[in-house]
């Protein structure tokens, strides 16, 4: 059997079959792992031996329990950084050579000195089957340990930078996923959906019907692992209610009559790729694909949650009184007011006012407090409409009191909006939303 198949099967077997991994890292085991890491860092031998060493090291890591993995990563972070003496000597040589013909050689020497052995270890995993996925999952572990282990920060920065290069959008493939896609891939959509839970196979089939589209980015080395996916509804209006949009009993709309595309869910799937952004490229590619297939489409908008609204209100409850709302955040999040008609009428006027203030004024540093708002406004959209009771699910009530928002992507305004947002932090919003925020 070819070596690559043996390695691949070995990694799969370890991922799925280990039931009781060994606890922690005893001294002898720690010494063995440190020796393996040094062998990988030194890179002695040819391509085959390098790949074999990397595969054995990956198997070692996968066999460890959580405590062992944390110590494994700490060893890489602490023991395989740049040599301070070598960096100092290379820097001194560079300073001395500045302005002379030797400057460029000295610059290369300095660059070599500051390159840590951690990079050499991480890069070798690329050569083994499923090595890229292994690194993505390894960083997901690393992110969990980061708060308790500040020493891991340097390793995280280096790994994020490498993943950013390996997952450059130029390497990614856009695919449309349909009901005829592999079952294993469809199961992953159910698992990874982060905005509106896919409740059943019938629910998923509805989201893949003829009046819907689902697109995902894939990496060539992870062909059955979507990195990010977006769900689209083809309609003839600006959708303002996600329950209606996802109603399995609703008639299928004639997609050829559609003039509006609603992006109602965008899900990042790989925790280990946090900080590696390609969502904006996904939307641009999807818009181009939709325009080609449906020339009548004129409006491209989202139906988006406001996941930070309730937490923002809890931090400064006085905004409720300023908007004329007499309930506290917990009572609003419980949604019991939906059964009281007089209160329902009052809140219908006042809750959208609260949401407009949140989107226009709430800040985290110099950016909007809401993560979804940061994403869409940073990509050139404008806040078009606040939608009353657009998501009456338990999750929708808990995070945003049932409210949602439409972000509109107007091709004639996108570039100006991106520039104004990046330069001045200016938020593009429709006149109706601005009026709500001022009342």
Secondary structure, DSSP 8 states (H G I E B T S, - for coil): --HHHHHHHHHHHHHHH-SS-B-S--HHHHHHHHHHHHHHHHT-S-HHHHHHHHHHHHHHHHTB-HHHHHHHHHHHHHHSS--HHHHHHHHHHHHHHTTSTTHHHHHHHHHHHHS-HHHHHHHHGGGSTTHHHHHHHHHHHHHHHTTT-GGGHHHHHHHHHHHHHHT-GGGEEEEE--TTS-HHHHHHHHHH--SS---SHHHHHHHTSTTEEEEEEEETTBTT--SEEEEEEEESS----HHHHT-TTS----GGG--EEEEEEEEE--GGGTT---HHHHHHHHHHHHHHH-TT--EEEE-B--TTHHHHHHH-THHHHHTT--S-HHHHHHTGGGG-HHHHHHHHHHHHHHHHHHHHH-EETTEESSHHHHHHHHTT-EEEEEETTS--SHHHHHHHTT-EEEEEE-TTTHHHHHHHHHHH----B-HHHHHHHH-
